[in-house]
Amino acid sequence: MSRRSRPRFVPFRPLRRQIRMPVWADVGLRLAAAFGLVFLVVMIHWLDRDGLKDGHDGHITFLDVVYFTMISITTTGFGDIAPVSDRARLIEAVIVTPIRLAVLFIFVGTAYNFIIKRTWENWRMRRIQERLTGHVVVLGFGVSGSQAVGELIERGTDPGTIVVMDGSAERLAEAEALGCNVIQDDASRDEALKAVRIDSAGTVLVSAGRDDTSILIVLTVRHLAPNVPISVVVRNEDNEILARQAGADNVINPVRFTGLLLAGSAQGSHVADYLADLATASGNVQLVERPALPEEIGRSLNELPHSVRGLRINRGGREIGFWEADAGRIEAGDVIVAVVPTIA
């Protein structure tokens, strides 16, 4: 691969949940709470300054109180100023020590949340991105997208090989709960698609909710990944041709599929039931598409092993039905569409 054609590395951006306040406000509140507790300890020490002893000049000033509070809060303890009365020692043990721990937890928690945790998350997401190859990219996690992901997982697809992109943090939270990799971004942007390594994906499923948006996403994906299979959901029959012209390999019209089920039910309830059975992994049978296996080469489409019923062969772009003469011998490179049982 030439240097010019090599895809530019883009860091994998993790899901960003919407928060009620910006980061600077969160940090400001934490610091304000910490300094508020420190000021409280300063005032306690000032009111009880008679219980303190200064080994340097024997006189406790307000500056001495501030100095003693800081070395006490940070557990430095030089020993030049120390509590000598019983009340002062009781205050240190009962009041100041819990405040000291609270201040330390605030600073440590802030450091973890804004430095350690984010560094770890960025490293983890970069490792995920480096391993992404042959993965399933789902662009849009609405009704169709979520149903597709659920069906893929039910059919045995590892959720760790699925990447979901959507603009809604709530939808992505549902996908993340399923074990999928998620990213909150606009799927029509080049940078967003490069971040999920669209060029090395195994397949791309597009369901943006609007036909125009879905077609734009297909155009962008096809531009970045010329050889990746793309399936898209469109709801207007007039847009099916546009979706194919944009580069989609498969165009699914849920309205048309619903019409097929309705037509099937008009001819008998069992036809509609069987169509629904084929469409889901939870049924008794499942419609699959796969390359011909080595042990199937030379056999007839009607002689597939393991109770598999062959329906169609795709040979070099040509569709061959099980009733045609060319289906009597399976060749290397054939793609078989078959019905397989899901229940033994």
N, C-alpha and C positions, 0 to 999 in steps of 0.2 A: 504493500500500500504506500503510495507516495505521501510525502509530507503535506502536500496541499490537500489531499483527499482524506487525511486522517481526521476524525472528528475531534473537535476541541473539547477538553475535559471541563465539565461543569459540575460543581459540587452538588451533591444530593441535598435538597432542602427538606427538612422534616416538617411535619404538621405543626402549624402555628395556631394555637387556640386563641380566640379573641379574649382579651382580658379587660376588666372594667377600668383599669387605670394604666397609663403608660409606665415604662420601665423606670424612668427617672423619678416618677412620683412614688413608686414602690420603694426604691432605694432611699428617697427622701424621708418617707414615713419610718423606715427602719432606723435610719440615723437619728431622726428626731426622737424616737422612742428611747434609743440608747443614751443620747445626751440628756434626755429628760430624766432618766434614772440616775445618771451621774450627778445632775444638778440636785436631785432629791437627796442623794448621799451627802453632797457638799453642805446642804442646809442642815441635815441631821448632825453632821460633825460640827458645824458652826454653833448650833444651839447647845451642843454638849462639849464645847471646846475646853471647858474646865476639867474634863476627864482625860484630856490629852496632855502629854508632856513632850516639850521640845528639848532634846539633848544638846542643841546648839547654843541657844540663848535663853531658854526657859520661858519664852514668851510666845503665845500662839496668836498669829495674825490671820486675817482672812486668806492671804496668800498661802500661809502654812496649811490652812484647812484644805484649800484647793489642791495643794501639792500632796498632802497626806491622802486625800480622796483618790487621786489618780494612781498613786503607787499602791494603794490598798485595792482598788478595783482591778488593776493589772497584776496583782499578787507579786509585785516586785519586792516590797518590804525591805528598805534600807535600814530600818531600825532607829533612825534619828528622831522620828516622831512616833510615839506609841501610846495606846490607851492604857491608863494606869488605874483608873477607878473601876469599881465593880460595874457601875452602870454603863460606862463606856465600853467595857469588854462585852457586856451583855448585848449592847446595841450592835457591836461588830459581829457577834455570833448569830443573833436572831434576825436582824434587819439587813445589815450590810452584806453579809455572805449570800443570802438569796438574791439580792439585787446584783451582786457581782456575777453570780452564775447566769442571771438573766441577760446581762450585758454581753457576756462572753458568747452565749447562745445566739444572740442577735447578730453579732459580728461573724461568728462561724457560719451561721445559717445563710447570711448574705453572701459570704465568700463561696459557699457551696452552690447556692442557687444561681449565682451570676457568673461564676468562673469555672468551678470544677464540673458542675452538672452540664453546662453548655459545652465545655470542651469534650467531655465524654460523649455527649449526644452527637456532636459534629463528627467525632472519630467513628462512632458506631454507624452513623448514616453513610459516611464515606466508605466504610467496609462493605455495607449493604450494596452500595452503588457499584463497587468494583466487582462484586459477584453476580450482578444482574446480567443474565444472558439467557435467551430462550424463554423469557418471562412473559406473562400476560399483563398487558397494560389496559386498564379500564378507564376510559375518559368519560366521566359522568357517573355519579352514584345515586341516580334517582330511582324510580320504580324499576325500570328495565335493567339498569346497571347493577342494582343491588340483587335483583332476581338472578341475573347472569352469574354474579360472583357466588351467590349461595348455591346455585346449581353446579358450578365448577367444583366447588369444595365438596359437595355431596358426591360428585363423580370421581373424587379421589385426587383432585389437584391440590398440591401443597399451598396453603395460604401464603407462605413465605415467598412463593414465586409469582404472586399477584401484586401489581402496583395499581393503586386507585388514585386518580386525580380528580378533584372536585373543588369548587369554590366555597362550599359550605363546610364549616368546622363540625357542625352537628352530624352531617352525613358521614364525614370522614371518621368521626368517633365511632360510628357503627361499623365501618369497614375495619378500623383498627382493632375493635373488639373481636373481630373474626380472625385476626392474626395477619391481616394484609399489611403491606407497606403502603403508606399514604403520604400524599403531598397536596397541600392546599395551593392551587394556582390556576391560571387560565390556560386551558388545554390548547388554545389557538395560538399561543406564543411559542416561538422557536426555542427560547431559552428554557421554558418549562418542560418541553418535550425532550430536549437534550439532557436535562437533569435526570430523567428516568431512563436514559439510554434507549431511546425509541428505536434507534437503528439496529440494535441487537435483540429486540424483542422477538418472541416467538409468534405472537399475534396481538392485534390491537382491536379492542371493542369500543365503539363510539356510541354514546347515548347521552346527548347534551340536553335533550328535552325540547329543543327547537330544531326544525329541519335546516334552517339557514346556518345556525351555529354548528350543527353536526357536519354539514357539507364543508364549511370553512375549516373545521378541525381535520377532516379527511384530506383536504388539499394540503394542509400544513404537514400532516403526518407523511403523506406520500412524497412530498418534497424532501423531507429529512430521511425517510426510510423507503427507498424505491421498491424493495423486495419483500417487505413485511406484509403478511396478510392483514387486511382491514375488513372488519364487519361493522356496519353502521345501521342504526335504527332510524327510519324516516316514517312519518305518519301520513304524508300527502303523496298519493300515487304519482303525481306529476313530478315530484322531486326524486323519484327513484332513478330516472335516467341521469339527472344531474349528479346524484351521488356516485353512480358508476363512472361517469365522465371525470369526476373529481379523483377517482382512483380506488374506490371501494371494491373489494373482491366479492363481498356478500352484502346485499341490501335486504334488511328485514323490515317488513311492514306489519306491525301488530294488528292494524285494522284489517288487513287482508287475511291474516292468520285467523282472526276471530271470525271472519266471514267463512273461511273454510270449515271451521268447527260448526258454525251454524248450518252450513249446507250439508255437512256430514250428519248432523242431528236430524235434518229433514228426511234423510234417506234411512235413518235408523239410529237409535241411541248408541248402539255398539260401535258404529263408525267413529262418532265423535269421541267416545271413551278411548278407543284405540289410538286415535291421533294424539290425544292428551297423554296417553300412556307412553307413546314414543318420545314425546317432547321432554319428559322429566326422568331423572335418574331414580326416582322413588317408585317407578312403575315396574311391571313385570318384564317389560322388554325395553330396549333402548336403541335408538338409531345412532349409528356411529359411522365415521369416515376415517379410514386408515390406509396406509400403503399395504400392498400385497406382501404377505409373509413368504420367506424362502420356501417353506414346505407347501405353499399353495400354488407355486409356479407350475404351470402345465395342467392344473386341474380346471374343472368347469366351475363357473360361478355358483352352480347349484350343488357343488360337492365340497363346500367349505366345512372344516372340522368343528367340533365343539358346539354343535347345534346352532351354528351361525347361518343365517339365511341371507345370501347375497342378493342385492336388489339392482345394483348398477356398478358399472366400471367406468372410470374416467381414464382414457388412454390418449395422452397428448392433446387434451382439450376436447376430445370427442366423448360423448356420453353413450354408453352401450348398455341397454337394458338386459335383464336376465333372460328374456325370450329371444334375443337376437343370436345369430349364429356365432358372432365373434366372442360372445360370452362363454363359449364352450371351452376356451383355453385362456387361462390367466397368464399374462406376461410380466416380466420384470419391469418395474416402474409404474404398474397400474395402481390406481387409487380405487379402493373398494368402498362402496356405501352398502352397509348391511344392517340387519336387525339381530341383536344379540340378547339372550335372556339375562336378566339381572337377578333372578331368583332361581336357585338350583331346584 
